[in-house]
Amino acid sequence: MPFLSVVVPVFNERDNVLPLIAEITAALRGKVDFEIVYVDDASRDDTVSILKAAKAANPELRVLQHHTQSGQSTAIRNGVKAARGEWIATLDGDGQNDPADIPKLLTMRNESSESIKLFAGWRVNRQDSGSKRWASKWANAIRSRLLKDETPDTGCGIKLFERAAFLDLPYFDHMHRYLPALMQRAGWQVKSVPVNHRARSAGSSKYNNLNRALVGIADLRGVAWLIRRSRRSGIDEI
């Protein structure tokens, strides 16, 4: 069984599939037992055909396909549920996350307390447009003030977390943007790790600032409610 499962959600990313798979295998082969779990969110291009063909040269690769488009959080959750690894690394399918950072996160995990169940990527030198960076700056500030999750960049796609801890979290659409707060709500610690960030080389973004803002308002209120209603206690069998 692999120790690590790399989960990659994709939607219409035909030109980014093969380069990213090559980078993942180059970063991890010979360093850790791993698998790659791609979850296609009902792409309308030939992303799935390219993924199927890639399996011949990449024995670590598994491909899942949604019957209907369901969003990134659902794709990540289904990928994690299907994963066989004890720990999960996630990457955005657009190639902006650098797979070479995964070994850094694994090293950080090995050197950290067992109470830390999430190592969150922190894009210290973002390669997005000015408007996107501005929107993310304000969104992170508002989220941090409301949720007090002490995480500078929850939107970064590259993360490393324990599979069991993730599957114990409450599930809702867009939950992947609130993993630090949800992990802390569950009683675990989170560590932010500076990572590389790259400009998109192919394809187009599936989000815009207005959509993020409108959805984010409702999500923030919901996560804040979950945190307020949380109750935790240690337990012993007697």
C-alpha positions as CSV (number, residue, x, y, z in Angstrom):
1,M,0.0,0.0,0.0
2,P,1.3,3.5,-0.8
3,F,2.1,5.8,2.1
4,L,1.2,8.9,0.1
5,S,-1.6,9.6,-2.3
6,V,-1.4,12.6,-4.6
7,V,-4.9,13.8,-5.4
8,V,-5.4,16.1,-8.4
9,P,-8.9,17.4,-9.3
10,V,-9.2,18.5,-12.9
11,F,-11.8,20.1,-15.2
12,N,-10.8,20.8,-18.9
13,E,-7.1,20.7,-18.3
14,R,-6.0,18.6,-21.3
15,D,-2.8,20.5,-21.9
16,N,-1.6,20.4,-18.3
17,V,-2.2,16.7,-17.5
18,L,1.0,15.1,-19.0
19,P,3.5,17.8,-17.8
20,L,2.1,17.7,-14.3
21,I,2.2,13.9,-14.1
22,A,5.8,13.9,-15.2
23,E,6.7,16.4,-12.5
24,I,4.9,14.4,-9.8
25,T,6.7,11.2,-10.7
26,A,10.1,13.0,-11.0
27,A,9.6,14.5,-7.5
28,L,8.5,11.3,-5.8
29,R,9.9,8.2,-7.4
30,G,12.5,6.6,-5.3
31,K,11.7,8.8,-2.3
32,V,8.3,7.5,-1.1
33,D,5.7,4.8,-2.0
34,F,3.0,6.8,-3.7
35,E,0.0,6.8,-6.0
36,I,-1.5,9.6,-8.1
37,V,-5.3,9.9,-8.1
38,Y,-6.7,12.1,-10.7
39,V,-10.4,13.1,-10.4
40,D,-11.9,14.4,-13.5
41,D,-14.9,16.6,-12.8
42,A,-16.9,15.8,-16.0
43,S,-14.5,17.6,-18.3
44,R,-15.9,18.6,-21.7
45,D,-12.6,18.3,-23.5
46,D,-10.4,15.1,-23.9
47,T,-8.8,15.3,-20.5
48,V,-10.1,11.8,-19.6
49,S,-8.7,10.3,-22.8
50,I,-5.3,11.7,-22.1
51,L,-5.4,10.5,-18.6
52,K,-6.4,7.0,-19.7
53,A,-3.5,6.9,-22.2
54,A,-1.1,8.1,-19.5
55,K,-1.7,5.1,-17.3
56,A,0.4,2.9,-19.6
57,A,3.6,4.8,-18.8
58,N,2.7,5.7,-15.2
59,P,1.8,2.6,-13.1
60,E,1.2,4.9,-10.1
61,L,-1.7,6.7,-11.9
62,R,-5.4,6.0,-11.1
63,V,-8.2,7.9,-12.8
64,L,-11.6,8.7,-11.4
65,Q,-14.4,10.4,-13.4
66,H,-17.5,12.2,-12.0
67,H,-20.7,11.5,-13.8
68,T,-21.8,15.1,-13.4
69,Q,-19.8,18.3,-12.7
70,S,-19.7,18.6,-8.9
71,G,-16.9,21.1,-8.1
72,Q,-13.4,21.0,-6.7
73,S,-14.3,20.1,-3.1
74,T,-16.3,17.1,-4.2
75,A,-13.5,16.0,-6.5
76,I,-11.0,16.3,-3.7
77,R,-13.2,14.4,-1.2
78,N,-13.9,11.6,-3.7
79,G,-10.2,11.4,-4.5
80,V,-9.3,11.1,-0.8
81,K,-12.0,8.5,-0.2
82,A,-10.6,6.4,-3.0
83,A,-7.0,7.0,-2.0
84,R,-5.1,4.2,-0.3
85,G,-2.4,6.3,1.3
86,E,-2.3,7.2,4.9
87,W,-1.3,10.8,4.0
88,I,-2.7,12.9,1.1
89,A,-1.0,15.6,-0.9
90,T,-3.3,17.7,-3.1
91,L,-2.3,19.8,-6.2
92,D,-4.4,22.0,-8.4
93,G,-4.6,20.5,-11.9
94,D,-3.6,23.7,-13.7
95,G,0.2,23.3,-13.0
96,Q,0.6,26.4,-10.9
97,N,1.6,24.3,-7.8
98,D,5.1,22.8,-8.0
99,P,5.2,19.0,-7.2
100,A,8.8,19.5,-6.2
101,D,7.4,21.0,-3.0
102,I,5.8,17.7,-1.9
103,P,9.1,16.3,-0.5
104,K,9.5,19.5,1.5
105,L,6.1,19.0,3.0
106,L,6.9,15.4,3.8
107,T,10.1,16.4,5.5
108,M,8.3,19.0,7.5
109,R,5.8,16.3,8.6
110,N,8.6,14.0,9.7
111,E,10.1,16.8,11.8
112,S,6.9,18.0,13.4
113,S,4.5,17.0,16.2
114,E,2.0,14.3,15.6
115,S,-0.7,16.8,16.6
116,I,-0.1,18.7,13.2
117,K,-2.4,17.0,10.7
118,L,-2.3,19.6,8.0
119,F,0.7,21.2,6.3
120,A,-0.7,24.1,4.1
121,G,1.2,25.6,1.2
122,W,1.8,29.3,1.4
123,R,2.3,31.1,-1.9
124,V,4.8,33.8,-0.8
125,N,5.5,34.9,-4.4
126,R,2.2,34.5,-6.3
127,Q,2.2,34.5,-10.1
128,D,-1.4,35.5,-10.6
129,S,-2.9,38.7,-12.0
130,G,-2.9,41.8,-9.9
131,S,-6.7,41.7,-9.5
132,K,-6.6,38.1,-8.3
133,R,-3.8,38.8,-5.8
134,W,-5.7,41.8,-4.5
135,A,-8.9,39.8,-4.1
136,S,-7.1,37.0,-2.3
137,K,-5.4,39.4,0.0
138,W,-8.6,40.9,1.2
139,A,-10.4,37.5,1.3
140,N,-7.6,36.1,3.5
141,A,-7.7,39.1,5.8
142,I,-11.4,38.9,6.3
143,R,-11.4,35.1,6.8
144,S,-8.5,35.3,9.2
145,R,-10.2,37.9,11.3
146,L,-13.5,36.0,11.4
147,L,-12.3,32.5,11.8
148,K,-9.0,33.2,13.6
149,D,-7.3,30.3,11.8
150,E,-3.9,32.0,11.7
151,T,-3.2,30.8,8.2
152,P,-1.9,33.3,5.6
153,D,-3.0,31.4,2.5
154,T,-5.9,29.0,2.6
155,G,-6.5,29.1,-1.1
156,C,-3.2,27.4,-2.0
157,G,-3.9,24.1,-3.8
158,I,-0.8,22.2,-2.5
159,K,-1.4,20.7,0.9
160,L,-0.4,17.6,2.9
161,F,-2.8,16.1,5.4
162,E,-3.7,12.9,7.1
163,R,-6.4,11.0,5.3
164,A,-8.3,9.9,8.4
165,A,-8.3,13.4,9.9
166,F,-9.7,14.9,6.6
167,L,-12.5,12.4,6.3
168,D,-13.6,13.2,9.8
169,L,-14.3,16.8,8.9
170,P,-17.8,18.1,8.0
171,Y,-18.2,18.1,4.2
172,F,-19.8,20.9,2.2
173,D,-19.1,22.5,-1.2
174,H,-16.0,24.7,-1.2
175,M,-14.8,23.2,2.1
176,H,-11.3,22.8,0.6
177,R,-10.8,26.6,1.1
178,Y,-11.4,26.3,4.8
179,L,-9.3,23.2,5.7
180,P,-7.1,25.0,8.3
181,A,-10.1,26.3,10.3
182,L,-11.9,22.9,10.0
183,M,-8.8,21.0,11.1
184,Q,-8.4,23.3,14.1
185,R,-12.1,22.9,14.9
186,A,-11.4,19.2,15.1
187,G,-8.6,19.7,17.6
188,W,-5.6,19.4,15.3
189,Q,-2.8,21.8,14.6
190,V,-1.9,23.4,11.2
191,K,1.4,24.6,9.9
192,S,1.9,26.9,6.9
193,V,4.9,26.1,4.7
194,P,6.2,28.5,2.0
195,V,6.0,26.9,-1.5
196,N,6.7,27.8,-5.1
197,H,4.0,29.2,-7.3
198,R,3.9,29.4,-11.1
199,A,2.0,31.2,-13.8
200,R,-0.6,29.1,-15.6
201,S,1.0,27.9,-18.9
202,A,-2.0,26.4,-20.6
203,G,-5.8,26.5,-20.3
204,S,-7.9,29.1,-18.5
205,S,-9.0,29.7,-14.9
206,K,-12.4,28.2,-13.9
207,Y,-13.1,31.0,-11.3
208,N,-13.5,34.8,-11.3
209,N,-13.3,37.2,-8.4
210,L,-17.0,37.9,-8.3
211,N,-18.0,34.3,-8.1
212,R,-15.4,33.7,-5.3
213,A,-16.7,36.7,-3.3
214,L,-20.4,35.8,-3.5
215,V,-19.8,32.2,-2.5
216,G,-17.2,33.1,0.1
217,I,-19.7,35.3,2.1
218,A,-22.1,32.4,2.7
219,D,-19.2,30.0,3.3
220,L,-17.6,32.2,5.9
221,R,-20.8,32.5,7.8
222,G,-21.4,28.7,7.7
223,V,-17.8,27.9,8.9
224,A,-18.0,30.5,11.6
225,W,-21.3,28.8,12.8
226,L,-19.6,25.4,12.7
227,I,-16.8,26.7,14.9
228,R,-19.2,28.2,17.4
229,R,-21.2,25.0,17.7
230,S,-18.2,22.8,18.1
231,R,-17.8,20.7,21.2
232,R,-14.7,18.5,21.9
233,S,-13.7,16.3,24.8
234,G,-11.1,13.7,25.6
235,I,-12.4,10.2,26.2
236,D,-11.2,7.1,28.0
237,E,-12.7,3.6,28.1
238,I,-13.2,2.6,31.7
